[in-house]
Amino acid sequence: MGRLSFALAVLVSLVVLFLPASGVPTAAPGVDKLVHLGVFALLGATGRWARIPPLPLVLGLSGYAVLSEVLQGVLPIGRDAEILDVVADCVGVSVGVAVHALVTRRR
């Protein structure tokens, strides 16, 4: 079940990160950073639930964060690359991995 959850989280992230700008709802400033943080926290937590070791997971998702921003900047989807999105993504990964660790330690 962990791998399926992680796969679904990856699919959600692909939709959220690569939706053309015309399909992204207008929101208050900073909300996009919370969305980035939430999506990558979900990836971090479900990745650990799928039993991916922490270091490869954090490094892989950090690379995915950078790659997704580069692609947003070069693909014709009307989105911009932002370094603060990468920061929010990496914080999200850390939060997801930490939450997983806290939940599993309490069991």
Secondary structure, DSSP 8 states (H G I E B T S, - for coil): -HHHHHHHHHHHHHHHHHS-GGGS----TTHHHHHHHHHHHHHHHHHHHTT--HHHHHHHHHHHHHHHHHHHHHSSSS----HHHHHHHHHHHHHHHHHHHHHHH--
